[in-house]
Amino acid sequence: MRDLKATVAWVTGAGSGIGEAAAIALAQVGAIVVLTGRRVELLAKVAAHITAAGGAARIEAGDLMKRDTASGIVGRIKAAYGRLDIVVNNAGLNIAERSWQQLKPEGVDE
């Protein structure tokens, strides 16, 4: 990855998994990383990992299923940094029904 010093990256779903890995990778190449997710304690661990390695991280916790929450976070990012350069839109819903039989639409053959 190229040098991203002083760029501002917003990573959603940053508390674990792919979002966590993306946030850490962006911080390692110099990006200021804004971490979003619903669980502050997980975001705090990721932020601590990033800052311990010399990176910059900011926590903006929230449920992105709520439009006002997402808009508010964008506003705070712009107020703090004046811009937003990178978005890793990793937040999503988990579905309880994971088998094809439960999910397939009517009339669709296997």
All heavy atoms as an XYZ file, in Angstrom:
791
protein
N       0.845     -1.175      0.000
C       0.000      0.000      0.000
C       0.891      1.240      0.000
O       1.930      1.262      0.628
C      -0.905     -0.024      1.244
C      -2.151      0.776      1.068
S      -3.312      0.822      2.485
C      -3.571     -0.845      2.939
N       0.466      2.264     -0.698
C       1.278      3.492     -0.768
C       1.192      4.280      0.532
O       0.371      4.007      1.390
C       0.848      4.338     -1.950
C      -0.556      4.889     -1.824
C      -0.948      5.630     -3.108
N      -2.289      6.137     -2.984
C      -2.594      7.394     -2.701
N      -1.642      8.272     -2.516
N      -3.837      7.777     -2.613
N       2.019      5.290      0.645
C       2.051      6.148      1.817
C       0.775      6.989      1.865
O       0.452      7.701      0.920
C       3.284      7.042      1.730
C       3.425      7.971      2.923
O       2.723      7.790      3.928
O       4.271      8.878      2.841
N       0.049      6.906      2.948
C      -1.200      7.648      3.094
C      -1.126      8.673      4.214
O      -2.150      9.025      4.808
C      -2.351      6.673      3.349
C      -2.651      5.678      2.234
C      -3.782      4.736      2.633
C      -2.992      6.395      0.936
N       0.071      9.162      4.495
C       0.238     10.134      5.579
C      -0.741     11.288      5.432
O      -0.911     11.830      4.352
C       1.659     10.654      5.599
C       2.617      9.673      6.233
C       3.938     10.334      6.514
C       4.949      9.460      7.195
N       4.858      8.063      7.086
N      -1.386     11.612      6.550
C      -2.293     12.748      6.671
C      -3.614     12.584      5.920
O      -4.389     13.516      5.859
C      -1.618     14.048      6.279
N      -3.859     11.417      5.331
C      -5.182     11.197      4.757
C      -6.124     10.792      5.890
O      -5.695     10.277      6.917
C      -5.186     10.104      3.675
O      -4.748      8.879      4.248
C      -4.312     10.465      2.497
N      -7.406     11.026      5.692
C      -8.407     10.690      6.699
C      -9.244      9.539      6.160
O      -9.858      9.644      5.088
C      -9.305     11.903      7.024
C     -10.351     11.524      8.061
C      -8.462     13.074      7.514
N      -9.246      8.434      6.906
C      -9.978      7.237      6.492
C     -11.037      6.900      7.534
O     -10.743      6.832      8.724
C      -9.019      6.069      6.332
N     -12.255      6.668      7.073
C     -13.360      6.260      7.945
C     -13.626      4.789      7.684
O     -13.913      4.392      6.556
C     -14.591      7.097      7.635
C     -15.798      6.800      8.469
C     -15.838      6.235      9.711
C     -17.149      7.079      8.125
N     -17.129      6.149     10.160
C     -17.952      6.666      9.207
C     -17.752      7.641      7.015
C     -19.336      6.784      9.199
C     -19.134      7.762      7.007
C     -19.913      7.347      8.089
N     -13.510      3.966      8.720
C     -13.736      2.532      8.593
C     -14.953      2.158      9.432
O     -14.951      2.327     10.654
C     -12.506      1.715      9.044
C     -12.775      0.225      8.884
C     -11.263      2.126      8.260
N     -15.991      1.676      8.765
C     -17.174      1.215      9.482
C     -17.015     -0.270      9.783
O     -16.288     -0.980      9.100
C     -18.458      1.472      8.671
O     -18.477      0.632      7.516
C     -18.567      2.934      8.256
N     -17.674     -0.727     10.832
C     -17.495     -2.113     11.244
C     -16.080     -2.367     11.710
O     -15.516     -3.449     11.534
N     -15.468     -1.355     12.330
C     -14.036     -1.381     12.652
C     -13.695     -2.117     13.940
O     -12.525     -2.230     14.278
C     -13.502      0.048     12.729
N     -14.668     -2.636     14.652
C     -14.402     -3.271     15.932
C     -13.863     -4.687     15.851
O     -13.307     -5.197     16.824
N     -13.997     -5.317     14.682
C     -13.516     -6.691     14.559
C     -13.409     -7.075     13.084
O     -13.850     -6.334     12.211
C     -14.470     -7.661     15.278
O     -15.745     -7.642     14.662
N     -12.831     -8.224     12.851
C     -12.794     -8.818     11.520
C     -12.139     -7.964     10.459
O     -11.087     -7.353     10.668
N     -12.785     -7.902      9.304
C     -12.248     -7.183      8.151
C     -12.096     -5.700      8.455
O     -11.108     -5.078      8.063
C     -13.144     -7.409      6.911
C     -13.065     -8.881      6.480
C     -12.749     -6.483      5.771
C     -14.087     -9.271      5.436
N     -13.068     -5.112      9.145
C     -12.980     -3.694      9.479
C     -11.794     -3.386     10.365
O     -11.080     -2.399     10.152
N     -11.576     -4.220     11.358
C     -10.415     -4.047     12.237
C      -9.121     -4.144     11.432
O      -8.224     -3.301     11.565
C     -10.428     -5.094     13.339
C      -9.225     -5.043     14.243
C      -9.216     -6.134     15.306
O     -10.078     -7.028     15.267
O      -8.327     -6.086     16.171
N      -9.018     -5.160     10.588
C      -7.807     -5.356      9.786
C      -7.581     -4.182      8.834
O      -6.443     -3.724      8.664
C      -7.902     -6.663      9.007
N      -8.648     -3.688      8.230
C      -8.525     -2.541      7.320
C      -8.058     -1.303      8.071
O      -7.182     -0.567      7.588
C      -9.861     -2.275      6.624
N      -8.622     -1.065      9.240
C      -8.239      0.099     10.040
C      -6.766      0.040     10.425
O      -6.032      1.032     10.306
C      -9.112      0.194     11.291
N      -6.318     -1.107     10.868
C      -4.915     -1.271     11.262
C      -3.995     -1.090     10.058
O      -2.974     -0.404     10.140
C      -4.703     -2.629     11.953
C      -5.401     -2.626     13.326
C      -3.217     -2.961     12.091
C      -5.509     -3.982     13.978
N      -4.364     -1.673      8.923
C      -3.537     -1.543      7.714
C      -3.448     -0.091      7.251
O      -2.368      0.385      6.887
C      -4.105     -2.423      6.599
N      -4.562      0.630      7.293
C      -4.547      2.042      6.897
C      -3.687      2.872      7.843
O      -2.927      3.741      7.412
C      -5.971      2.585      6.839
C      -6.795      2.114      5.642
C      -8.282      2.340      5.886
C      -6.332      2.814      4.378
N      -3.802      2.596      9.126
C      -2.996      3.325     10.116
C      -1.504      3.040      9.925
O      -0.671      3.941     10.083
C      -3.434      2.959     11.526
N      -1.169      1.815      9.570
C       0.238      1.449      9.383
C       0.904      2.218      8.251
O       2.120      2.392      8.257
C       0.370     -0.056      9.135
C       0.138     -0.880     10.377
C       0.117     -2.379     10.088
O      -0.115     -2.821      8.964
N       0.342     -3.165     11.130
N       0.111      2.679      7.290
C       0.688      3.449      6.184
C       0.416      4.944      6.332
O       0.541      5.708      5.380
C       0.234      2.918      4.802
C       0.828      1.540      4.545
C      -1.272      2.910      4.682
N       0.021      5.357      7.540
C      -0.034      6.774      7.857
C      -1.383      7.445      7.886
O      -1.468      8.634      8.194
N      -2.445      6.744      7.555
C      -3.765      7.377      7.564
C      -4.229      7.659      8.994
O      -3.914      6.913      9.922
C      -4.795      6.489      6.864
N      -4.955      8.741      9.148
C      -5.689      9.004     10.380
C      -6.979      8.193     10.239
O      -7.710      8.372      9.260
C      -6.026     10.498     10.512
C      -4.747     11.326     10.545
C      -6.905     10.751     11.728
C      -4.975     12.804     10.266
N      -7.240      7.296     11.175
C      -8.352      6.366     11.019
C      -9.474      6.695     11.995
O      -9.258      6.780     13.205
C      -7.876      4.908     11.222
C      -9.016      3.935     10.957
C      -6.701      4.596     10.308
N     -10.671      6.865     11.450
C     -11.870      7.063     12.255
C     -12.578      5.713     12.311
O     -12.929      5.138     11.279
C     -12.799      8.141     11.658
C     -14.045      8.308     12.518
C     -12.049      9.463     11.520
N     -12.747      5.207     13.527
C     -13.306      3.874     13.750
C     -14.780      3.979     14.128
O     -15.124      4.659     15.088
C     -12.561      3.182     14.887
C     -11.033      3.146     14.783
C     -10.427      2.688     16.090
C     -10.607      2.276     13.628
N     -15.638      3.280     13.388
C     -17.060      3.274     13.715
C     -17.549      1.842     13.848
O     -17.147      0.956     13.103
C     -17.879      4.008     12.634
O     -17.483      5.369     12.604
C     -19.369      3.946     12.928
N     -18.420      1.659     14.808
C     -19.084      0.398     15.075
C     -20.039      0.625     16.233
O     -20.093      1.722     16.800
N     -20.792     -0.389     16.587
C     -21.766     -0.240     17.666
C     -21.186     -0.489     19.042
O     -21.720     -0.019     20.024
C     -22.944     -1.193     17.430
C     -23.783     -0.789     16.230
C     -24.850     -1.803     15.927
N     -24.197     -3.026     15.447
C     -24.581     -4.248     15.759
N     -25.605     -4.463     16.529
N     -23.938     -5.291     15.284
N     -20.088     -1.234     19.132
C     -19.550     -1.621     20.440
C     -18.269     -0.847     20.755
O     -17.201     -1.137     20.228
C     -19.322     -3.124     20.462
C     -20.659     -3.878     20.324
C     -20.461     -5.344     20.221
N     -19.826     -5.626     18.916
C     -19.589     -6.832     18.465
N     -19.864     -7.883     19.191
N     -19.033     -7.013     17.287
N     -18.410      0.124     21.638
C     -17.307      1.023     21.989
C     -16.112      0.253     22.531
O     -14.963      0.581     22.216
C     -17.777      2.089     23.006
C     -16.617      2.962     23.459
C     -18.879      2.943     22.413
N     -16.357     -0.777     23.325
C     -15.237     -1.517     23.922
C     -14.361     -2.176     22.858
O     -13.133     -2.213     22.998
C     -15.731     -2.540     24.952
C     -16.620     -3.645     24.422
C     -18.087     -3.284     24.201
O     -18.498     -2.143     24.516
O     -18.832     -4.147     23.710
N     -14.954     -2.673     21.789
C     -14.152     -3.259     20.706
C     -13.396     -2.181     19.938
O     -12.226     -2.356     19.583
C     -15.043     -4.063     19.754
C     -15.688     -5.319     20.336
C     -16.558     -5.999     19.283
C     -14.643     -6.282     20.856
N     -14.062     -1.061     19.693
C     -13.398      0.049     19.005
C     -12.223      0.571     19.819
O     -11.175      0.914     19.260
C     -14.392      1.180     18.738
C     -15.565      0.849     17.808
C     -16.549      2.007     17.776
C     -15.086      0.488     16.414
N     -12.390      0.616     21.136
C     -11.317      1.092     22.015
C     -10.096      0.188     21.924
O      -8.947      0.676     21.946
C     -11.815      1.189     23.451
N     -10.297     -1.116     21.809
C      -9.171     -2.040     21.673
C      -8.431     -1.818     20.360
O      -7.200     -1.832     20.314
C      -9.655     -3.484     21.774
C     -10.059     -3.880     23.166
C     -10.545     -5.317     23.206
C     -11.030     -5.672     24.599
N     -11.574     -7.030     24.674
N      -9.188     -1.607     19.289
C      -8.559     -1.357     17.989
C      -7.807     -0.029     18.028
O      -6.669      0.065     17.568
C      -9.609     -1.368     16.851
C      -8.975     -1.013     15.516
C     -10.291     -2.734     16.773
N      -8.422      1.004     18.605
C      -7.766      2.311     18.719
C      -6.489      2.205     19.545
O      -5.465      2.796     19.185
C      -8.722      3.326     19.339
N      -6.526      1.453     20.629
C      -5.340      1.278     21.469
C      -4.227      0.580     20.696
O      -3.046      0.960     20.802
C      -5.689      0.491     22.729
N      -4.581     -0.408     19.906
C      -3.598     -1.117     19.078
C      -2.950     -0.145     18.087
O      -1.725     -0.139     17.919
C      -4.280     -2.267     18.332
C      -3.383     -3.029     17.426
N      -2.658     -4.114     17.837
C      -3.073     -2.846     16.122
C      -1.942     -4.574     16.818
N      -2.188     -3.816     15.770
N      -3.771      0.662     17.444
C      -3.267      1.621     16.450
C      -2.364      2.663     17.100
O      -1.268      2.943     16.608
C      -4.445      2.284     15.704
C      -5.111      1.249     14.776
C      -3.985      3.514     14.920
C      -6.420      1.705     14.162
N      -2.805      3.246     18.207
C      -2.004      4.305     18.844
C      -0.727      3.752     19.471
O       0.299      4.423     19.459
C      -2.828      5.097     19.874
O      -3.358      4.209     20.855
C      -3.965      5.854     19.200
N      -0.779      2.513     19.993
C       0.425      1.899     20.552
C       1.495      1.695     19.483
O       2.690      1.720     19.771
C       0.085      0.569     21.218
N       1.046      1.521     18.244
C       1.985      1.337     17.134
C       2.390      2.671     16.508
O       3.079      2.697     15.487
C       1.354      0.427     16.083
N       1.935      3.782     17.096
C       2.318      5.094     16.596
C       1.339      5.722     15.627
O       1.607      6.779     15.065
N       0.187      5.091     15.423
C      -0.809      5.619     14.495
C      -1.800      6.540     15.176
O      -1.748      6.757     16.389
N      -2.697      7.075     14.376
C      -3.728      7.987     14.880
C      -5.103      7.379     14.650
O      -5.431      6.986     13.527
C      -3.629      9.331     14.175
N      -5.888      7.304     15.720
C      -7.236      6.736     15.619
C      -8.205      7.582     16.424
O      -7.863      8.105     17.483
C      -7.250      5.302     16.121
N      -9.418      7.677     15.918
C     -10.502      8.393     16.586
C     -11.711      7.474     16.585
O     -12.025      6.851     15.568
C     -10.809      9.673     15.815
C     -12.003     10.438     16.326
C     -12.341     11.585     15.354
N     -13.501     12.308     15.792
C     -13.464     13.533     16.276
N     -12.309     14.167     16.391
N     -14.568     14.143     16.639
N     -12.391      7.385     17.705
C     -13.586      6.549     17.812
C     -14.826      7.408     17.608
O     -14.986      8.443     18.251
C     -13.646      5.852     19.180
C     -12.485      4.885     19.338
C     -14.984      5.139     19.361
C     -12.360      4.286     20.723
N     -15.680      6.966     16.714
C     -16.998      7.559     16.488
C     -17.992      6.406     16.472
O     -18.342      5.876     15.420
C     -17.042      8.333     15.166
C     -16.322      9.644     15.185
C     -17.022     10.709     16.022
O     -18.214     10.547     16.357
O     -16.358     11.715     16.335
N     -18.402      5.981     17.655
C     -19.298      4.833     17.765
C     -20.706      5.198     17.327
O     -21.132      6.345     17.462
C     -19.318      4.326     19.202
N     -21.422      4.218     16.813
C     -22.812      4.444     16.464
C     -23.372      3.341     15.600
O     -22.640      2.554     15.010
N     -24.687      3.300     15.544
C     -25.420      2.339     14.720
C     -25.697      2.994     13.375
O     -26.511      3.909     13.270
C     -26.726      1.961     15.421
C     -27.530      0.933     14.654
O     -27.158      0.579     13.512
O     -28.550      0.476     15.199
N     -25.035      2.530     12.346
C     -25.142      3.153     11.035
C     -26.438      2.816     10.310
O     -26.668      3.301      9.200
C     -23.932      2.798     10.179
C     -22.633      3.376     10.712
C     -21.454      2.922      9.874
C     -22.692      4.891     10.770
N     -27.285      2.026     10.916
C     -28.612      1.795     10.357
C     -29.497      3.024     10.552
O     -30.569      3.125      9.977
C     -29.268      0.578     10.999
C     -28.577     -0.734     10.666
S     -28.658     -1.124      8.904
C     -30.396     -1.389      8.711
N     -29.025      3.958     11.352
C     -29.754      5.201     11.610
C     -29.100      6.325     10.821
O     -27.945      6.661     11.040
C     -29.757      5.510     13.107
C     -30.414      4.423     13.916
C     -30.300      4.674     15.396
C     -30.931      3.509     16.151
N     -30.662      3.592     17.568
N     -29.848      6.895      9.895
C     -29.320      7.924      9.002
C     -28.718      9.099      9.767
O     -27.661      9.609      9.400
C     -30.414      8.425      8.085
C     -29.947      9.486      7.111
C     -31.036      9.909      6.205
N     -31.450      8.718      5.461
C     -32.009      8.746      4.278
N     -32.239      9.885      3.705
N     -32.347      7.638      3.666
N     -29.372      9.531     10.825
C     -28.859     10.672     11.594
C     -27.509     10.368     12.229
O     -26.669     11.255     12.345
C     -29.861     11.095     12.674
C     -31.112     11.730     12.093
O     -31.095     12.125     10.904
O     -32.115     11.833     12.820
N     -27.315      9.120     12.631
C     -26.030      8.727     13.212
C     -24.924      8.847     12.173
O     -23.878      9.441     12.432
C     -26.095      7.287     13.750
O     -27.090      7.217     14.757
C     -24.761      6.840     14.315
N     -25.152      8.304     10.990
C     -24.148      8.361      9.928
C     -23.857      9.805      9.535
O     -22.692     10.201      9.403
C     -24.619      7.558      8.715
N     -24.888     10.611      9.376
C     -24.699     12.021      9.014
C     -23.925     12.774     10.092
O     -23.058     13.603      9.787
C     -26.051     12.707      8.806
O     -26.722     12.135      7.725
N     -24.234     12.480     11.344
C     -23.535     13.125     12.445
C     -22.062     12.785     12.466
O     -21.213     13.660     12.708
N     -21.741     11.529     12.207
C     -20.333     11.116     12.190
C     -19.590     11.819     11.058
O     -18.487     12.331     11.256
C     -20.204      9.585     12.099
C     -20.705      8.945     13.396
C     -18.761      9.163     11.797
C     -20.855      7.434     13.340
N     -20.191     11.872      9.892
C     -19.553     12.574      8.770
C     -19.320     14.034      9.130
O     -18.243     14.588      8.870
C     -20.390     12.444      7.477
C     -19.875     13.380      6.397
C     -20.386     11.011      6.985
N     -20.289     14.663      9.754
C     -20.134     16.056     10.163
C     -19.001     16.255     11.149
O     -18.228     17.219     11.039
N     -18.876     15.337     12.104
C     -17.791     15.443     13.086
C     -16.430     15.191     12.447
O     -15.428     15.819     12.818
C     -18.052     14.508     14.266
C     -19.202     15.001     15.147
C     -19.348     14.219     16.426
N     -19.736     12.829     16.241
C     -20.991     12.409     16.034
N     -21.982     13.278     15.978
N     -21.242     11.128     15.906
N     -16.371     14.292     11.480
C     -15.112     14.055     10.759
C     -14.711     15.324     10.011
O     -13.563     15.773     10.080
C     -15.230     12.854      9.792
C     -15.375     11.548     10.575
C     -14.018     12.793      8.852
C     -15.746     10.344      9.719
N     -15.648     15.915      9.304
C     -15.346     17.145      8.556
C     -14.946     18.281      9.495
O     -14.036     19.049      9.184
C     -16.543     17.555      7.706
C     -16.722     16.685      6.487
C     -17.851     17.217      5.628
C     -17.977     16.419      4.354
N     -19.039     16.960      3.492
N     -15.617     18.383     10.637
C     -15.277     19.443     11.595
C     -13.873     19.245     12.163
O     -13.132     20.205     12.353
C     -16.307     19.483     12.725
N     -13.506     17.997     12.434
C     -12.209     17.703     13.045
C     -11.060     17.796     12.043
O      -9.973     18.263     12.390
C     -12.226     16.315     13.683
N     -11.283     17.329     10.812
C     -10.174     17.200      9.860
C     -10.342     18.016      8.579
O      -9.404     18.111      7.786
C      -9.970     15.726      9.498
C      -9.752     14.858     10.706
C     -10.742     13.978     11.134
C      -8.578     14.931     11.443
C     -10.553     13.185     12.268
C      -8.385     14.147     12.564
C      -9.379     13.277     12.970
O      -9.197     12.501     14.083
N     -11.533     18.527      8.357
C     -11.765     19.334      7.162
C     -12.009     18.549      5.896
O     -12.263     19.117      4.839
N     -11.943     17.229      5.985
C     -12.136     16.403      4.784
C     -12.288     14.940      5.180
O     -12.031     14.561      6.319
C     -10.967     16.563      3.841
C      -9.681     15.995      4.388
C      -8.509     16.283      3.463
N      -7.381     15.470      3.817
C      -6.627     15.666      4.907
N      -6.905     16.631      5.744
N      -5.600     14.888      5.156
N     -12.647     14.134      4.200
C     -12.693     12.681      4.343
C     -12.180     12.116      3.030
O     -12.768     12.338      1.975
C     -14.125     12.209      4.630
C     -14.354     10.707      4.721
C     -13.465     10.074      5.783
C     -15.817     10.422      4.993
N     -11.052     11.405      3.088
C     -10.391     10.931      1.874
C     -10.752      9.504      1.477
O     -10.797      9.182      0.294
C      -8.864     11.017      2.050
C      -8.411     12.419      2.391
O      -8.712     13.345      1.618
O      -7.774     12.593      3.447
N     -10.948      8.641      2.473
C     -11.160      7.218      2.217
C     -12.321      6.735      3.078
O     -12.395      7.072      4.260
C      -9.903      6.395      2.573
C      -8.713      6.834      1.730
C     -10.160      4.892      2.427
C      -7.375      6.293      2.235
N     -13.201      5.925      2.493
C     -14.259      5.276      3.270
C     -14.177      3.776      3.009
O     -14.173      3.339      1.863
C     -15.669      5.781      2.887
C     -16.741      5.009      3.638
C     -15.799      7.269      3.150
N     -14.088      3.003      4.083
C     -14.182      1.552      3.995
C     -15.537      1.210      4.597
O     -15.712      1.188      5.809
C     -13.041      0.840      4.757
C     -13.210     -0.670      4.680
C     -11.687      1.276      4.216
N     -16.513      0.996      3.723
C     -17.894      0.773      4.137
C     -18.098     -0.716      4.420
O     -18.608     -1.458      3.599
C     -18.840      1.276      3.047
C     -20.261      1.360      3.521
O     -20.535      1.260      4.709
N     -21.165      1.529      2.586
N     -17.690     -1.118      5.614
C     -17.650     -2.520      5.985
C     -18.783     -2.944      6.916
O     -18.978     -4.127      7.143
C     -16.281     -2.792      6.646
C     -16.148     -4.197      7.138
O     -16.153     -5.131      6.368
N     -16.026     -4.344      8.446
N     -19.546     -2.005      7.435
C     -20.631     -2.355      8.361
C     -21.757     -3.041      7.592
O     -22.031     -2.726      6.448
C     -21.159     -1.108      9.059
N     -22.394     -3.981      8.245
C     -23.496     -4.677      7.597
C     -24.345     -5.413      8.606
O     -24.052     -5.443      9.793
N     -25.386     -6.002      8.108
C     -26.286     -6.775      8.949
C     -25.910     -8.238      8.909
O     -25.471     -8.747      7.879
C     -27.728     -6.641      8.455
C     -28.368     -5.282      8.611
C     -29.758     -5.306      7.990
C     -28.463     -4.900     10.066
N     -26.127     -8.903      9.997
C     -25.926    -10.337     10.061
C     -27.288    -10.992      9.918
O     -28.249    -10.575     10.545
C     -25.289    -10.717     11.400
C     -24.771    -12.118     11.392
O     -24.837    -12.821     10.394
N     -24.238    -12.537     12.521
N     -27.380    -11.990      9.068
C     -28.663    -12.663      8.890
C     -28.693    -13.956      9.683
O     -27.743    -14.731      9.665
C     -28.962    -12.924      7.402
C     -27.795    -13.647      6.713
C     -29.292    -11.640      6.675
C     -28.073    -14.045      5.302
N     -29.767    -14.151     10.382
C     -29.900    -15.345     11.220
C     -30.111    -16.599     10.366
O     -29.592    -17.662     10.673
C     -31.045    -15.169     12.206
N     -30.887    -16.488      9.295
C     -31.148    -17.635      8.421
C     -30.044    -17.703      7.378
O     -29.982    -16.869      6.493
C     -32.507    -17.501      7.721
C     -33.685    -17.560      8.671
C     -33.967    -16.214      9.323
O     -33.547    -15.178      8.765
O     -34.564    -16.201     10.400
N     -29.209    -18.713      7.490
C     -28.046    -18.776      6.614
C     -28.117    -19.895      5.574
O     -27.228    -20.025      4.765
C     -26.782    -18.959      7.447
C     -26.484    -17.763      8.304
C     -25.271    -18.039      9.169
N     -25.016    -16.936     10.039
C     -24.129    -15.983      9.797
N     -23.396    -16.022      8.725
N     -23.970    -14.999     10.645
N     -29.142    -20.698      5.581
C     -29.193    -21.764      4.585
C     -29.980    -21.289      3.362
O     -30.884    -20.463      3.447
C     -29.830    -23.024      5.173
O     -31.230    -22.893      5.235
N     -29.605    -21.832      2.212
C     -30.271    -21.471      0.968
C     -31.764    -21.770      1.049
O     -32.588    -21.004      0.552
C     -29.621    -22.208     -0.190
C     -30.307    -21.955     -1.497
C     -30.988    -22.846     -2.248
C     -30.370    -20.710     -2.207
N     -31.486    -22.247     -3.366
C     -31.115    -20.932     -3.380
C     -29.887    -19.431     -1.958
C     -31.378    -19.933     -4.308
C     -30.154    -18.436     -2.891
C     -30.888    -18.690     -4.045
N     -32.139    -22.863      1.663
C     -33.548    -23.226      1.774
C     -34.344    -22.139      2.497
O     -35.494    -21.898      2.175
C     -33.710    -24.572      2.498
C     -33.210    -25.761      1.712
C     -33.960    -25.921      0.393
O     -35.155    -25.708      0.325
N     -33.233    -26.274     -0.658
N     -33.750    -21.506      3.461
C     -34.441    -20.458      4.206
C     -34.465    -19.133      3.451
O     -35.360    -18.325      3.659
C     -33.762    -20.244      5.566
C     -33.924    -21.429      6.494
C     -33.048    -21.292      7.723
O     -31.852    -21.023      7.599
N     -33.633    -21.472      8.887
N     -33.505    -18.906      2.578
C     -33.360    -17.604      1.936
C     -33.858    -17.537      0.505
O     -34.161    -16.468      0.008
C     -31.888    -17.173      1.947
C     -31.276    -16.940      3.310
C     -29.793    -16.670      3.158
C     -31.952    -15.781      4.013
N     -33.923    -18.655     -0.191
C     -34.218    -18.598     -1.630
C     -35.634    -18.070     -1.873
O     -36.583    -18.405     -1.178
C     -34.009    -19.950     -2.283
C     -35.052    -20.978     -1.993
C     -34.784    -22.247     -2.783
C     -35.934    -23.220     -2.543
N     -35.846    -24.344     -3.410
N     -35.766    -17.236     -2.918
C     -37.066    -16.693     -3.267
C     -37.990    -17.768     -3.839
O     -37.522    -18.781     -4.373
C     -36.746    -15.641     -4.339
C     -35.267    -15.471     -4.312
C     -34.685    -16.674     -3.687
N     -39.278    -17.559     -3.749
C     -40.254    -18.473     -4.331
C     -39.982    -18.653     -5.815
O     -39.645    -17.692     -6.515
C     -41.674    -17.911     -4.153
C     -42.168    -17.961     -2.723
C     -42.466    -19.369     -2.266
O     -43.009    -20.173     -3.064
O     -42.140    -19.682     -1.121
N     -40.105    -19.860     -6.297
C     -39.951    -20.131     -7.723
C     -38.522    -20.296     -8.204
O     -38.293    -20.526     -9.375
N     -37.546    -20.217     -7.304
C     -36.157    -20.389     -7.707
C     -35.750    -21.821     -7.415
O     -35.940    -22.321     -6.314
C     -35.238    -19.411     -6.929
C     -33.777    -19.718     -7.231
C     -35.571    -17.987     -7.286
N     -35.245    -22.491     -8.441
C     -34.785    -23.862     -8.269
C     -33.378    -23.858     -7.714
O     -32.615    -22.928     -7.893
C     -34.775    -24.599     -9.616
C     -36.186    -24.785    -10.152
O     -37.103    -24.960     -9.341
O     -36.337    -24.742    -11.383
N     -33.038    -24.966     -7.047
C     -31.680    -25.095     -6.524
C     -30.784    -25.340     -7.644
O     -29.900    -25.155     -8.093
C     -31.597    -26.229     -5.514
C     -32.359    -25.887     -4.276
C     -32.201    -26.947     -3.215
O     -31.067    -27.345     -2.938
O     -33.209    -27.357     -2.677
